[in-house]
Amino acid sequence: AIMVFATNLRQLLLDSPLGQKRVLSIDPGFRTGCKTVVLSAQGDLLYHTVIFLHQPAEAVRIIKELVTKFAIEAIAIGNGTASRESEELVRSAAIDVPIYVVSEAGASVYSASKIARDEFPDEDITVRGAVSIGRRLMDPLAELVKIDPKSIGVGQYQHDVDQTMLRDSLNQTVESVVNYVGVDVNTASSHLLTYISGLGPTLAANIVRYRSENGPFSSRRDLMRVPKMGAKTFEQAAGFLRVTNSNNPLDNSAVHPEVYPIVEQMA
């Protein structure tokens, strides 16, 4: 049961990302309405509102307005209650933007978590849930690592097996996937960075703080300027951290800085 859970979790985390696109994310609902949020290409919350399925004309008008105003490139709809009705409503707006139905398993767990409260201290739980759905479309791995794997619902008998073994197995799976894929050091949250070999919570927070104060990293070597980043830690972590806009293309690969000279000789 533990092995099946770990395998399913790995496949879910390795789901292909849509990438950095401006997303309109809808968390469907009948009674309380559909929570609708607009996310920037970096996953930042730009705007939020509520639309109601029993007021289709007004809902379509709002959707069209948001798509035009924010130049939306994709629409994400949660697969919970009223998902199909919400999808029909969006399609009736006849806008030329791809629509994706996204699993919202664990979104409510995230929205009430400390991580979500730290990210959006002034927003309602429902808004946080809609943000999570949109971000899952952009980058499933970066968003799903914020949720306890047991809340994602891809395993069976999870309450009957040894809880310590299950937790260790799932944590190892998350860690191995994050290090396998690598992390963009200019967009990753501090929570995602903690899964990188050699980085703890303090250093991950320092990287995010340095990025917000000094702008994006332009190369892997810039990481050495982050407070508490020693040579040994850099050696452990560098191969798993990516810098997409660096002058050196190897900074966006799994090649470790130690072997750059060898690769350059080969090239």
RODOSE-761246 format. One record per residue (C-alpha): x, y, z; residue in three letters. Coordinates in nm, 4 decimals, always signed. Layout:
% RODOSE-761246
(lodo (X Y Z) ala)
...
% end
This chain:
% RODOSE-761246
(lodo (+0.0000 +0.0000 +0.0000) ala)
(lodo (+0.2857 +0.2378 +0.0851) ile)
(lodo (+0.4648 +0.1582 -0.2417) met)
(lodo (+0.1467 +0.2159 -0.4480) val)
(lodo (+0.0858 +0.5471 -0.2683) phe)
(lodo (+0.4453 +0.6603 -0.3327) ala)
(lodo (+0.4266 +0.5598 -0.7035) thr)
(lodo (+0.0959 +0.7448 -0.7535) asn)
(lodo (+0.2299 +1.0510 -0.5745) leu)
(lodo (+0.5424 +1.0543 -0.7923) arg)
(lodo (+0.3334 +1.0431 -1.1124) gln)
(lodo (+0.1108 +1.3240 -0.9837) leu)
(lodo (+0.4068 +1.5468 -0.8929) leu)
(lodo (+0.5687 +1.4817 -1.2316) leu)
(lodo (+0.2540 +1.5944 -1.4159) asp)
(lodo (+0.3633 +1.8273 -1.6978) ser)
(lodo (+0.3312 +2.1993 -1.6110) pro)
(lodo (+0.1579 +2.4518 -1.8363) leu)
(lodo (+0.4357 +2.6976 -1.7551) gly)
(lodo (+0.4331 +3.0693 -1.6818) gln)
(lodo (+0.1057 +3.1969 -1.8235) lys)
(lodo (-0.1552 +3.4436 -1.6984) arg)
(lodo (-0.4339 +3.2250 -1.5593) val)
(lodo (-0.7992 +3.2821 -1.4695) leu)
(lodo (-0.8741 +3.0256 -1.1980) ser)
(lodo (-1.2283 +2.9258 -1.0956) ile)
(lodo (-1.3209 +2.7270 -0.7827) asp)
(lodo (-1.6783 +2.6168 -0.8696) pro)
(lodo (-1.9760 +2.6258 -0.6323) gly)
(lodo (-2.3554 +2.6490 -0.6513) phe)
(lodo (-2.4676 +2.8127 -0.3275) arg)
(lodo (-2.1702 +3.0370 -0.2479) thr)
(lodo (-2.0830 +3.1070 -0.6128) gly)
(lodo (-1.7662 +3.0370 -0.8096) cys)
(lodo (-1.4577 +3.1963 -0.6556) lys)
(lodo (-1.2678 +3.3519 -0.9472) thr)
(lodo (-0.9075 +3.4720 -0.9257) val)
(lodo (-0.6588 +3.6184 -1.1726) val)
(lodo (-0.2954 +3.5059 -1.1433) leu)
(lodo (+0.0094 +3.6639 -1.3045) ser)
(lodo (+0.2557 +3.4514 -1.5039) ala)
(lodo (+0.4584 +3.4187 -1.1803) gln)
(lodo (+0.1552 +3.2926 -0.9844) gly)
(lodo (+0.0889 +3.6173 -0.7944) asp)
(lodo (-0.2707 +3.7072 -0.7092) leu)
(lodo (-0.3790 +4.0110 -0.9142) leu)
(lodo (-0.7560 +4.0192 -0.8624) tyr)
(lodo (-1.0448 +3.8145 -0.7232) his)
(lodo (-1.4238 +3.8175 -0.7424) thr)
(lodo (-1.7240 +3.5784 -0.7270) val)
(lodo (-1.9529 +3.4788 -1.0148) ile)
(lodo (-2.2847 +3.2925 -0.9827) phe)
(lodo (-2.4089 +3.0110 -1.2066) leu)
(lodo (-2.7716 +3.1237 -1.1621) his)
(lodo (-2.6783 +3.4637 -1.3128) gln)
(lodo (-2.5206 +3.3377 -1.6387) pro)
(lodo (-2.5396 +3.6655 -1.8334) ala)
(lodo (-2.3604 +3.8609 -1.5600) glu)
(lodo (-2.1071 +3.5773 -1.5067) ala)
(lodo (-2.0204 +3.5631 -1.8784) val)
(lodo (-1.9802 +3.9423 -1.8873) arg)
(lodo (-1.7349 +3.9321 -1.5917) ile)
(lodo (-1.5357 +3.6431 -1.7460) ile)
(lodo (-1.5027 +3.8239 -2.0820) lys)
(lodo (-1.4025 +4.1444 -1.9047) glu)
(lodo (-1.1300 +3.9713 -1.6978) leu)
(lodo (-0.9932 +3.7787 -1.9980) val)
(lodo (-0.9561 +4.1021 -2.1962) thr)
(lodo (-0.8336 +4.3252 -1.9122) lys)
(lodo (-0.5631 +4.0857 -1.7862) phe)
(lodo (-0.4776 +3.9238 -2.1250) ala)
(lodo (-0.5583 +3.5779 -1.9848) ile)
(lodo (-0.3780 +3.2875 -2.1569) glu)
(lodo (-0.5473 +2.9886 -1.9855) ala)
(lodo (-0.8501 +2.9114 -1.7670) ile)
(lodo (-0.8350 +2.6577 -1.4817) ala)
(lodo (-1.1563 +2.5120 -1.3356) ile)
(lodo (-1.1598 +2.2941 -1.0225) gly)
(lodo (-1.3139 +1.9473 -1.0618) asn)
(lodo (-1.5356 +1.9653 -0.7499) gly)
(lodo (-1.9081 +2.0385 -0.7124) thr)
(lodo (-2.0513 +2.2361 -1.0079) ala)
(lodo (-1.7381 +2.1785 -1.2175) ser)
(lodo (-1.9245 +2.0748 -1.5345) arg)
(lodo (-2.1751 +2.3566 -1.5035) glu)
(lodo (-1.8913 +2.6065 -1.4595) ser)
(lodo (-1.7114 +2.4670 -1.7626) glu)
(lodo (-2.0310 +2.4968 -1.9722) glu)
(lodo (-2.0714 +2.8567 -1.8575) leu)
(lodo (-1.7138 +2.9484 -1.9515) val)
(lodo (-1.7451 +2.7753 -2.2910) arg)
(lodo (-2.0690 +2.9668 -2.3570) ser)
(lodo (-1.8640 +3.2874 -2.3326) ala)
(lodo (-1.6980 +3.1757 -2.6610) ala)
(lodo (-1.3544 +3.3132 -2.5773) ile)
(lodo (-1.0452 +3.1897 -2.7567) asp)
(lodo (-0.8573 +3.0714 -2.4437) val)
(lodo (-0.7799 +2.7069 -2.3579) pro)
(lodo (-0.9836 +2.5678 -2.0650) ile)
(lodo (-0.8450 +2.3027 -1.8276) tyr)
(lodo (-1.0223 +2.1069 -1.5535) val)
(lodo (-0.7834 +2.0682 -1.2605) val)
(lodo (-0.7983 +1.8297 -0.9621) ser)
(lodo (-0.8720 +2.0236 -0.6459) glu)
(lodo (-0.7868 +1.7381 -0.4062) ala)
(lodo (-0.6213 +1.8893 -0.1003) gly)
(lodo (-0.6877 +2.2521 -0.2052) ala)
(lodo (-0.9058 +2.3104 +0.1024) ser)
(lodo (-0.6312 +2.1609 +0.3235) val)
(lodo (-0.3805 +2.4043 +0.1701) tyr)
(lodo (-0.6132 +2.7043 +0.2027) ser)
(lodo (-0.6396 +2.6549 +0.5818) ala)
(lodo (-0.2693 +2.5750 +0.6308) ser)
(lodo (+0.0013 +2.7955 +0.7827) lys)
(lodo (+0.1772 +2.8167 +0.4419) ile)
(lodo (-0.1383 +2.9643 +0.2836) ala)
(lodo (-0.1872 +3.2051 +0.5762) arg)
(lodo (+0.1725 +3.3240 +0.5374) asp)
(lodo (+0.1302 +3.3691 +0.1599) glu)
(lodo (-0.2112 +3.5422 +0.1742) phe)
(lodo (-0.2674 +3.6732 +0.5284) pro)
(lodo (-0.5411 +3.9163 +0.4183) asp)
(lodo (-0.7379 +3.6811 +0.1908) glu)
(lodo (-1.0310 +3.4509 +0.2594) asp)
(lodo (-0.9901 +3.0701 +0.2648) ile)
(lodo (-1.2001 +3.0409 -0.0542) thr)
(lodo (-0.9692 +3.2800 -0.2424) val)
(lodo (-0.6604 +3.0814 -0.1346) arg)
(lodo (-0.8234 +2.7607 -0.2626) gly)
(lodo (-0.8899 +2.9157 -0.6053) ala)
(lodo (-0.5284 +3.0409 -0.6206) val)
(lodo (-0.4054 +2.6869 -0.5469) ser)
(lodo (-0.6145 +2.5444 -0.8348) ile)
(lodo (-0.4684 +2.7959 -1.0822) gly)
(lodo (-0.1119 +2.7409 -0.9666) arg)
(lodo (-0.1510 +2.3630 -0.9988) arg)
(lodo (-0.2112 +2.4130 -1.3685) leu)
(lodo (+0.0989 +2.6320 -1.4051) met)
(lodo (+0.3311 +2.4093 -1.2010) asp)
(lodo (+0.1809 +2.1043 -1.0236) pro)
(lodo (+0.5033 +2.0170 -0.8409) leu)
(lodo (+0.5617 +2.3623 -0.6912) ala)
(lodo (+0.2037 +2.3780 -0.5612) glu)
(lodo (+0.1476 +2.0181 -0.4461) leu)
(lodo (+0.4608 +2.0100 -0.2271) val)
(lodo (+0.2815 +2.2589 +0.0018) lys)
(lodo (+0.0169 +1.9987 +0.0881) ile)
(lodo (+0.0575 +1.6957 +0.3145) asp)
(lodo (+0.0738 +1.4069 +0.0599) pro)
(lodo (-0.1880 +1.2135 +0.2595) lys)
(lodo (-0.4431 +1.4860 +0.1777) ser)
(lodo (-0.4014 +1.4537 -0.1990) ile)
(lodo (-0.5964 +1.1257 -0.2085) gly)
(lodo (-0.3878 +0.9028 -0.4373) val)
(lodo (-0.3420 +0.6063 -0.1991) gly)
(lodo (-0.5464 +0.3346 -0.0305) gln)
(lodo (-0.5433 +0.1940 +0.3248) tyr)
(lodo (-0.3385 +0.4972 +0.4283) gln)
(lodo (-0.4806 +0.4904 +0.7835) his)
(lodo (-0.4146 +0.1165 +0.8280) asp)
(lodo (-0.0414 +0.1109 +0.7526) val)
(lodo (+0.2521 +0.2121 +0.9739) asp)
(lodo (+0.2198 +0.5940 +0.9793) gln)
(lodo (+0.5914 +0.6607 +1.0290) thr)
(lodo (+0.6878 +0.4366 +0.7357) met)
(lodo (+0.4209 +0.5994 +0.5182) leu)
(lodo (+0.5310 +0.9536 +0.6086) arg)
(lodo (+0.8988 +0.8746 +0.5471) asp)
(lodo (+0.8221 +0.7093 +0.2140) ser)
(lodo (+0.6081 +0.9997 +0.0919) leu)
(lodo (+0.8594 +1.2626 +0.2088) asn)
(lodo (+1.1391 +1.0756 +0.0283) gln)
(lodo (+0.9240 +1.0659 -0.2865) thr)
(lodo (+0.8604 +1.4412 -0.2769) val)
(lodo (+1.2294 +1.5113 -0.2116) glu)
(lodo (+1.3500 +1.2852 -0.4936) ser)
(lodo (+1.1018 +1.4351 -0.7443) val)
(lodo (+1.1954 +1.7954 -0.6556) val)
(lodo (+1.5668 +1.7197 -0.6935) asn)
(lodo (+1.5027 +1.5166 -1.0125) tyr)
(lodo (+1.3152 +1.8029 -1.1801) val)
(lodo (+1.5222 +2.0850 -1.0327) gly)
(lodo (+1.3922 +2.4190 -0.9106) val)
(lodo (+1.3923 +2.7610 -1.0791) asp)
(lodo (+1.5654 +2.9710 -0.8171) val)
(lodo (+1.3927 +3.2907 -0.9381) asn)
(lodo (+1.0338 +3.1682 -0.9042) thr)
(lodo (+1.0420 +2.8973 -0.6341) ala)
(lodo (+0.8725 +2.9514 -0.2989) ser)
(lodo (+1.0787 +2.9084 +0.0171) ser)
(lodo (+0.8747 +2.5938 +0.0950) his)
(lodo (+0.9757 +2.4321 -0.2353) leu)
(lodo (+1.3407 +2.5288 -0.1850) leu)
(lodo (+1.3539 +2.3453 +0.1498) thr)
(lodo (+1.3293 +2.0134 -0.0388) tyr)
(lodo (+1.6560 +2.0828 -0.2245) ile)
(lodo (+1.9572 +1.8907 -0.0910) ser)
(lodo (+2.1590 +2.1024 +0.1513) gly)
(lodo (+1.8962 +2.3776 +0.1948) leu)
(lodo (+1.7056 +2.4138 +0.5212) gly)
(lodo (+1.4147 +2.6486 +0.6055) pro)
(lodo (+1.6468 +2.9365 +0.7088) thr)
(lodo (+1.8589 +2.9269 +0.3944) leu)
(lodo (+1.5497 +2.8859 +0.1713) ala)
(lodo (+1.3967 +3.1955 +0.3328) ala)
(lodo (+1.7280 +3.3835 +0.2864) asn)
(lodo (+1.7284 +3.3012 -0.0883) ile)
(lodo (+1.3718 +3.4348 -0.1316) val)
(lodo (+1.4531 +3.7467 +0.0754) arg)
(lodo (+1.7729 +3.8133 -0.1245) tyr)
(lodo (+1.5748 +3.7721 -0.4498) arg)
(lodo (+1.3058 +4.0194 -0.3437) ser)
(lodo (+1.5638 +4.2765 -0.2241) glu)
(lodo (+1.8178 +4.2487 -0.5086) asn)
(lodo (+1.6105 +4.1261 -0.8039) gly)
(lodo (+1.6352 +3.7883 -0.9811) pro)
(lodo (+1.9538 +3.5811 -0.9772) phe)
(lodo (+2.1450 +3.6131 -1.3044) ser)
(lodo (+2.3707 +3.3093 -1.2499) ser)
(lodo (+2.4287 +3.0194 -1.0108) arg)
(lodo (+2.7382 +3.1957 -0.8761) arg)
(lodo (+2.5143 +3.4767 -0.7437) asp)
(lodo (+2.3816 +3.2285 -0.4879) leu)
(lodo (+2.7133 +3.2575 -0.3029) met)
(lodo (+2.6086 +3.6119 -0.2020) arg)
(lodo (+2.3080 +3.4810 -0.0069) val)
(lodo (+2.3653 +3.5055 +0.3707) pro)
(lodo (+2.4694 +3.1695 +0.5288) lys)
(lodo (+2.5314 +3.0063 +0.1866) met)
(lodo (+2.8699 +2.8401 +0.2394) gly)
(lodo (+3.0872 +2.6665 -0.0213) ala)
(lodo (+2.9854 +2.3197 +0.1057) lys)
(lodo (+2.6121 +2.3971 +0.0920) thr)
(lodo (+2.6503 +2.5512 -0.2549) phe)
(lodo (+2.8297 +2.2345 -0.3688) glu)
(lodo (+2.5374 +2.0198 -0.2456) gln)
(lodo (+2.2554 +2.2357 -0.3815) ala)
(lodo (+2.3858 +2.3977 -0.7023) ala)
(lodo (+2.3138 +2.1032 -0.9356) gly)
(lodo (+1.9429 +2.1093 -0.8427) phe)
(lodo (+1.8914 +2.4856 -0.8763) leu)
(lodo (+1.8166 +2.6353 -1.2192) arg)
(lodo (+1.8674 +2.9921 -1.3450) val)
(lodo (+1.6705 +3.0199 -1.6703) thr)
(lodo (+1.7883 +3.3623 -1.7919) asn)
(lodo (+2.1605 +3.3161 -1.7192) ser)
(lodo (+2.4288 +3.4010 -1.9778) asn)
(lodo (+2.5666 +3.0504 -1.9246) asn)
(lodo (+2.3152 +2.7926 -2.0606) pro)
(lodo (+2.4574 +2.5317 -1.8196) leu)
(lodo (+2.3016 +2.7270 -1.5299) asp)
(lodo (+1.9642 +2.6000 -1.6537) asn)
(lodo (+2.0703 +2.2348 -1.6650) ser)
(lodo (+2.1475 +1.9482 -1.4272) ala)
(lodo (+2.5214 +1.9964 -1.4918) val)
(lodo (+2.7063 +2.0867 -1.1701) his)
(lodo (+2.9243 +2.4036 -1.1729) pro)
(lodo (+3.2274 +2.1888 -1.0780) glu)
(lodo (+3.2236 +2.0215 -1.4201) val)
(lodo (+3.1501 +2.3303 -1.6343) tyr)
(lodo (+3.5135 +2.3404 -1.7619) pro)
(lodo (+3.4866 +1.9769 -1.8810) ile)
(lodo (+3.1566 +2.0452 -2.0630) val)
(lodo (+3.3064 +2.3586 -2.2213) glu)
(lodo (+3.6051 +2.1550 -2.3440) gln)
(lodo (+3.3662 +1.8962 -2.4940) met)
(lodo (+3.1638 +2.1726 -2.6614) ala)
% end
